[in-house]
């Protein structure tokens, strides 16, 4: 069997690797000069199955209204002139119903926990250097109401058997010693000991090398001009003057999957949610985090690499706009200085932005499509690094007609045709 993978980010590269492990002859096509040079390049660095949570949650519409007047707001909406932006936001708000939140989180947790196990097995099989750590994630709460709201997520953690510890203010320093200096600013925390960290770009580069040893052919600097079909199957991918053919195809183009597949009559509800990160060298290791710290108020993650700190977050709905906004730099800098004031030299900052492919229900679109030999692996939002190995192996199994290790139910594109969320909007809940 031959397969073509469109995209060489962490999603496309893991998919290619697991297809090759199944004995498939794989070609990966990407417009960039190497793997993981777009959304996967400088993400927050966290591998957090325990923190897997839909953006669409009870109370979010009310929070969004309050964020309009907050200069450090985690969500910014700028009209992009498209009807799709409005339709996508309406669909997301409909997913805020409590029953939808519970269903979406359970689907996300199923895939994220599987991905954790798959990454562990992959790490044992391949010697991959990516500045990885296995010291957990600590989610910080700055108010008592945030601590109370965490109980909704804890119920789902219990359901999936995910270890956690709810920390009182005085216990936070046991997980992250450097936070002892700012404990008076915090109300509590949720520690997830099994979560991991690592540089996604380094991981993807290393895995691409292993995939090449398995026979995967990477065609970089190769823009995709179009996909040809006969109405029932994909017949070729056009790149310049060439028509590349295979038995099966999979789209791993992140936010660009939607415009590519729209020409085929497939409507992927994937919106490019812009995120930002800064990367800073560590000045004082004792004053730096040990692993990932998530600030619930600002929705910002601070992750420790070997000698660097990655600070990532924000969500900007402004279309395919990759302009760097100095105000977002100010917010990320504010959060890291507020929690770890002596850890870094703020004058040596690498500022980056990327487009996260987000669905209204926050669940990725992994599986077959209406075209019999075309599959998708996209829509992971902020959790691409967390879910990459699991979704890559899952779609590789589906493409090769192997029984998958987990149920793919509710992950494919057809869920949007089968399910109709409630039309009412839910605005109650924690609005801090």
C-alpha positions in Angstrom: 0.0 0.0 0.0 1.1 3.5 -0.7 0.0 6.6 1.2 0.4 10.4 0.8 0.5 12.5 4.0 -0.2 16.2 3.5 1.7 18.2 6.0 4.9 17.5 8.1 4.1 19.1 11.4 4.0 16.9 14.5 0.6 15.5 13.4 1.7 14.6 9.9 5.1 13.3 10.9 3.7 11.0 13.6 1.1 9.8 11.1 3.8 9.0 8.5 5.9 7.2 11.1 3.1 4.9 12.2 2.0 4.2 8.6 5.6 3.2 7.8 5.6 0.9 10.9 2.6 -0.8 9.3 4.6 -1.4 6.2 3.1 1.4 4.1 5.2 3.2 1.5 4.7 6.8 2.5 5.3 10.2 0.9 5.0 13.4 3.0 4.4 16.7 1.2 5.0 20.1 2.8 5.6 23.6 1.6 8.2 24.4 4.3 11.9 23.5 4.1 11.7 21.0 7.0 9.4 19.4 9.5 7.4 21.3 12.2 8.1 24.8 11.0 4.6 26.2 11.4 2.2 25.5 14.2 4.4 22.8 15.7 7.5 25.1 15.9 7.3 27.0 19.2 4.1 25.9 21.0 3.8 25.9 24.8 5.8 22.6 25.1 3.3 20.8 27.3 2.1 17.3 26.9 -0.9 17.5 29.2 -3.6 14.7 28.8 -4.7 15.5 32.4 -5.4 19.1 31.4 -7.4 18.2 28.3 -10.4 20.4 28.4 -12.8 21.8 25.8 -12.7 25.6 25.3 -16.5 25.5 25.0 -17.6 25.2 28.6 -20.5 26.5 30.7 -19.8 30.1 31.6 -17.4 30.8 28.6 -19.8 33.2 26.8 -20.1 35.4 29.9 -16.3 35.3 30.4 -15.8 36.3 26.8 -17.9 39.4 27.3 -15.8 40.4 30.4 -12.6 39.7 28.5 -13.5 42.5 26.0 -12.4 45.0 28.7 -9.3 43.2 29.9 -6.0 44.2 28.5 -4.5 40.8 29.3 -7.6 38.9 28.1 -6.8 35.3 27.0 -9.3 35.6 24.1 -9.4 38.3 21.5 -11.9 38.4 18.6 -11.1 40.5 15.5 -13.6 40.3 12.7 -12.0 38.7 9.6 -14.8 39.6 7.2 -16.0 36.0 6.8 -19.3 34.4 7.6 -17.4 31.3 8.6 -15.9 33.1 11.6 -19.4 34.0 12.8 -20.8 30.5 12.2 -17.8 28.9 14.0 -18.3 31.1 17.1 -22.0 30.3 17.2 -21.2 26.6 16.9 -18.7 26.9 19.7 -21.2 28.7 22.0 -23.7 25.9 21.4 -21.1 23.5 22.6 -21.1 25.3 25.9 -24.1 23.3 27.2 -23.1 21.1 30.2 -24.0 17.9 28.5 -22.0 18.8 25.4 -19.0 19.8 27.5 -19.0 16.4 29.3 -19.3 14.5 26.0 -16.5 16.5 24.3 -14.2 16.3 27.3 -14.6 12.5 27.5 -13.8 12.1 23.8 -10.7 14.3 24.1 -9.6 12.5 27.2 -9.9 9.1 25.5 -7.6 10.2 22.7 -5.2 12.2 25.0 -4.7 9.3 27.4 -4.1 6.9 24.5 -1.6 9.4 23.1 0.2 9.4 26.5 0.6 5.6 26.3 1.6 5.7 22.7 4.3 8.4 23.3 5.7 6.3 26.2 6.0 3.2 23.9 7.5 5.3 21.1 10.1 6.8 23.5 11.1 3.3 24.6 11.4 2.1 21.0 13.3 5.2 19.6 16.0 7.2 21.2 14.5 10.7 20.7 16.2 13.8 22.2 13.7 16.7 22.6 14.5 18.1 26.1 11.6 16.0 27.5 10.6 15.9 31.2 8.1 13.7 33.0 7.5 15.9 36.1 3.8 16.7 35.6 1.7 19.8 35.2 0.5 22.2 37.9 -2.6 24.3 37.1 -2.7 27.4 39.3 -5.9 29.0 40.6 -5.8 32.6 41.7 -9.3 32.6 43.2 -11.5 30.3 45.4 -14.1 30.2 42.6 -11.5 28.7 40.3 -10.8 26.0 42.8 -14.5 25.2 43.0 -14.9 25.1 39.2 -12.0 22.6 39.0 -14.3 20.0 40.6 -16.1 19.6 37.2 -12.9 18.5 35.5 -11.8 16.4 38.5 -14.9 14.2 38.0 -13.8 13.4 34.5 -10.2 12.7 35.7 -11.7 10.2 38.2 -13.7 8.6 35.4 -10.6 8.0 33.3 -8.4 7.0 36.2 -6.0 10.0 35.8 -3.9 10.6 38.9 -4.1 14.1 40.4 -3.7 16.1 43.6 -5.7 19.1 44.6 -3.2 21.4 46.4 -3.9 24.0 49.0 -2.0 27.2 48.8 0.7 26.1 51.2 1.2 22.8 49.4 1.9 24.3 45.9 5.6 24.7 46.5 6.0 21.0 47.0 5.2 20.6 43.3 6.9 23.8 42.1 9.4 25.0 44.7 10.0 28.4 42.9 6.4 29.3 43.5 7.0 29.6 47.2 8.0 33.2 46.5 4.6 34.1 45.2 2.3 31.8 47.2 0.3 34.8 48.5 -1.0 35.4 45.0 -2.5 31.9 44.7 -5.6 30.1 46.1 -4.7 26.6 45.2 -3.6 24.3 42.4 -4.3 21.0 40.6 -1.2 18.9 40.1 -1.2 16.2 37.4 1.9 14.1 38.0 1.8 12.0 34.8 1.9 15.0 32.4 5.1 15.7 30.4 6.9 18.4 28.6 9.2 18.8 25.7 10.2 20.8 22.6 7.7 19.8 19.9 10.0 21.0 17.1 12.9 19.0 18.3 10.7 15.9 18.7 9.3 16.2 15.2 12.7 16.6 13.6 14.0 13.5 15.4 11.0 11.4 14.5 11.2 12.5 10.9 14.7 11.2 10.8 13.5 7.8 12.2 10.7 7.8 9.6 13.1 8.3 6.8 15.1 5.3 8.0 11.8 3.3 7.7 11.5 4.5 4.1 9.3 7.6 4.4 10.0 10.1 1.7 9.7 13.7 2.7 9.2 16.2 -0.1 9.8 19.7 1.4 9.6 23.0 -0.4 6.6 21.5 -2.2 3.4 23.6 -2.2 0.2 21.6 -2.7 -1.7 23.0 -5.6 -4.8 20.9 -5.4 -6.4 17.5 -4.9 -8.2 15.6 -7.7 -11.1 13.3 -7.2 -13.6 11.3 -9.3 -16.4 12.2 -6.9 -15.9 9.1 -4.7 -12.2 8.8 -4.3 -9.1 10.9 -4.4 -7.2 10.2 -7.6 -4.1 12.5 -7.3 -2.5 15.4 -5.5 -1.2 18.2 -7.7 2.2 19.7 -7.0 3.4 22.0 -9.7 3.4 20.0 -13.0 3.2 16.6 -11.2 0.3 14.4 -10.2 1.2 12.3 -7.2 -0.9 9.2 -6.7 -1.3 6.7 -3.9 -3.8 4.2 -2.5 -4.8 6.4 0.4 -4.4 10.0 1.5 -4.5 11.8 4.8 -4.7 15.6 5.4 -2.6 16.9 8.3 -2.5 20.5 7.2 -3.7 22.0 10.5 -5.7 25.2 9.9 -5.1 24.9 6.2 -7.0 21.6 6.0 -10.3 23.5 5.7 -9.6 25.5 2.6 -7.8 22.6 0.9 -10.7 20.2 1.5 -13.4 22.8 0.8 -12.7 22.5 -2.9 -13.7 18.8 -2.6 -17.1 19.6 -1.0 -15.9 18.7 2.5 -16.8 21.2 5.2 -14.3 21.0 8.0 -15.3 23.4 10.9 -11.7 24.2 11.6 -10.8 27.8 12.4 -7.2 29.2 12.7 -7.0 30.3 16.3 -3.8 32.4 16.6 -1.6 31.7 19.6 1.7 33.3 20.8 4.7 32.2 22.6 8.0 33.6 24.0 11.1 31.7 24.7 13.6 32.9 27.2 17.0 31.7 28.5 17.1 30.7 32.2 19.1 33.0 34.4 18.5 31.3 37.7 17.5 27.6 37.6 16.3 27.7 41.3 13.9 30.5 40.5 12.5 28.7 37.4 9.7 26.1 37.1 10.6 22.4 37.1 7.9 21.5 34.6 4.8 23.1 33.2 2.8 25.6 35.2 -0.6 26.7 33.8 -2.1 30.0 35.0 -5.9 29.5 34.9 -6.6 33.2 35.0 -4.5 34.2 32.0 -4.7 30.8 30.2 -1.0 30.9 29.8 1.4 27.9 30.1 5.0 28.3 31.4 7.2 25.3 30.5 10.7 24.4 31.5 13.1 23.0 28.9 16.7 22.3 29.6 18.1 25.9 29.7 15.1 27.7 28.4 11.5 28.7 29.4 8.7 28.6 26.9 5.7 30.8 27.7 2.7 30.2 25.5 -1.0 31.1 25.3 -3.6 33.6 24.2 -6.3 32.9 21.6 -7.0 35.4 18.8 -9.7 34.9 16.3 -8.6 37.0 13.4 -8.4 34.7 10.4 -5.2 33.8 8.7 -3.3 36.7 10.2 0.2 35.9 11.4 1.2 39.4 12.5 3.0 39.6 15.8 1.2 41.8 18.3 3.3 43.6 20.9 0.3 43.6 23.3 0.4 39.8 23.4 4.1 39.9 24.1 3.4 42.2 27.1 0.8 39.7 28.5 3.1 36.7 28.2 6.0 38.6 29.7 3.7 39.8 32.6 2.6 36.3 33.5 6.2 34.9 33.6 7.5 37.8 35.6 4.6 37.7 38.0 5.1 34.0 38.8 8.8 33.5 38.3 10.3 37.1 38.6 13.9 36.0 38.9 14.1 33.1 36.5 14.9 34.7 33.2 16.5 37.6 31.4 13.6 39.3 29.8 15.8 41.2 27.4 16.6 38.0 25.5 13.2 37.0 24.2 12.2 35.1 21.1 8.6 36.1 20.1 6.5 33.7 17.9 3.0 33.2 16.7 1.2 30.2 15.1 -2.2 29.2 13.9 -3.9 26.5 16.0 -6.5 24.4 14.1 -9.5 24.6 16.4 -13.0 22.9 16.1 -16.1 24.2 17.8 -16.1 21.3 20.2 -12.3 21.3 20.7 -12.2 17.7 19.6 -9.9 16.9 16.7 -11.2 15.4 13.4 -9.5 12.1 13.1 -10.7 9.4 10.7 -12.3 8.7 7.3 -14.3 11.2 5.1 -17.0 10.8 2.5 -14.3 10.2 0.0 -13.4 6.5 0.5 -9.6 6.8 0.4 -9.2 10.2 2.1 -8.7 10.6 5.8 -8.2 13.6 8.1 -6.0 14.2 11.1 -6.5 17.8 12.1 -8.3 20.2 14.4 -6.3 19.5 17.6 -6.3 23.2 18.6 -3.9 23.8 21.5 -3.5 20.0 22.1 -1.6 18.9 18.9 1.5 18.0 20.8 -0.5 16.3 23.5 -2.5 14.2 21.1 -0.1 13.7 18.2 1.2 10.2 18.9 -2.3 8.8 19.7 -4.0 10.4 16.7 -1.2 9.5 14.4 -1.3 5.8 15.4 -5.1 5.8 15.4 -5.5 7.2 11.8 -2.6 4.9 10.6 -4.6 1.9 11.9 -7.8 3.1 10.3 -6.0 3.7 7.0 -4.5 0.2 7.0 -7.7 -1.6 8.1 -6.3 -2.6 11.4 -8.5 -2.7 14.5 -7.5 0.4 16.5 -6.5 0.3 20.2 -9.3 2.7 21.2 -12.7 3.5 19.9 -12.7 6.1 17.0 -16.4 6.9 17.8 -17.2 10.6 17.7 -13.8 11.6 16.3 -14.4 11.6 12.5 -15.9 14.4 10.5 -19.3 12.8 10.2 -20.1 13.6 13.9 -21.1 17.1 12.8 -23.8 15.7 10.5 -25.0 13.2 13.1 -25.1 15.4 16.2 -27.1 18.6 16.7 -26.1 20.5 19.8 -28.8 22.4 21.7 -29.7 25.8 20.2 -29.8 27.6 23.5 -26.7 29.4 24.8 -25.4 28.7 28.3 -23.8 31.7 30.0 -23.9 30.7 33.6 -21.1 29.1 35.6 -17.7 30.4 36.8 -17.0 33.8 35.2 -13.7 34.6 36.9 
